[in-house]
Amino acid sequence: MSQSNLANGPLRATQWLFLLGAIAGCVLPLNYFIRFLAAEGLNVSLFFQQLFHNNISAFFAMDVFVSTIVLWIFVFVEGKRRNMKALWVYVAASMLVGVSLALPLFLFFREGQLASQRQG
């Protein structure tokens, strides 16, 4: 991650949008996953059976899998280019919740890094 965004001054509107996106991207998917865990426990085979139950759900699953790989590439390329630290956090966020958390979280901290680089 970058240095503290609060130390770089007030958050810009874009950062607020990314932060709100990260919160929504965490809360909304986890709401459904927690319901699954409460009903079925950590039943991995049932999870994948339901994930690929029909063509539409398989379509979304494959979309997320490909998006996750592309996100990881983007995080490491752009993160190194912007001299960001702890890039593994975004990979972990994508594996624990999904792209819906990891991407806006990365963009939130990237905006802070860009602002601090502009300031000098």
N, C-alpha and C positions, 0 to 999 in steps of 0.2 A: 504494500500500500504506500501511498505517499505520506508526506509529513501531515500533521494534523491540519485538517481543513479549517478549523477554527482559528488556528494560528495565522492562516493566510488571509484573514479578514472574513467578512460576512459571506454567507453562501449566496451564489448567484441563482437566478430563477431556474436556469438549466439544471444546476445541482439539486435544487429542491425537487424538480420534476423527476430526476433520476433516483433521488432518495425515496420519494413516494412510490415510484415504480418498483424499487427493491422491496419496500415493505409489502406492497400488494403482491409482488411476485413471490414472496415468502408465505404470507398468510393464506392467500387463496388456494394454492396447490396443497399446502400442508393440511388445510381443512379437510380435503378429501382423503388424503393419505392417512391421516389420523383416524378418520371414520373406518377406513379399510382395516387398519391395525386393530381398532377396537372390536370389530366384527370378526376378523379372521386371524388375528395374531400375525406374526411374521412368517406367513405362508408364501414363500418365494415362488413356488411352482404355480400356485393359484394367482399370484400377482401377474406373472407373465402370461398365464392362460387368459386372464381377463384383459390384459393389455393388448393382446393380439386376437381377441375374440372375433372380430370381424374386420372387413377391409378398411372401414373408416377409422377405427381405433388403431389399426396397424399403420395406416397412413400417418396419423398424428405421432405415433411412437417413432417411426422411422424419421420423420421430420425433426423430432426432438433429438434423436441420436446424432443425426448429421449436424444439426445446429450446435450441439454440444462440442463435437470435435472441432468445428470451425471456430467456435468461441475460444477454445483452448489455444488454438493457433494464434488467433487475434490477440488474446491476452498476453501471450509470451512475446510476440513480435512487437506489438504496440507498447506493452509494459516495459520492455527493455529499451525501446526507442525513447521512451519518456522517463527512463531511469526510475521506474516505480519499484517498490520493494514488496516482498511477501506475495508474489504472484500466485503462489500455491493456494492462497485463501480463496481465490475465485474458482479454481478447479474444485476445491473442496465444496464450495457453495453450490456449484453445478451438480456435484454428485450427491450432496445431502438434500437439496431442494430441487434445483433445476436451473436451466438457462434463465428462467423468469426472475430469479434472484441474482444469479451471478453476473449477467450482462449489465443490468442497471447499477449494480453495486460497483462493478469495475468502472463504468462510465462516470459515476459519482466521484470516485477517487481520481480518475483521470482528469476530470474537470478541475479538481483542486490542484493537481500537479501542473496542469497547463497554466493555471492562474499564478502559481508560485514561480514558474519559469518565466512568465511574462514580467513579473515584478523584479526579477533579477536574481 
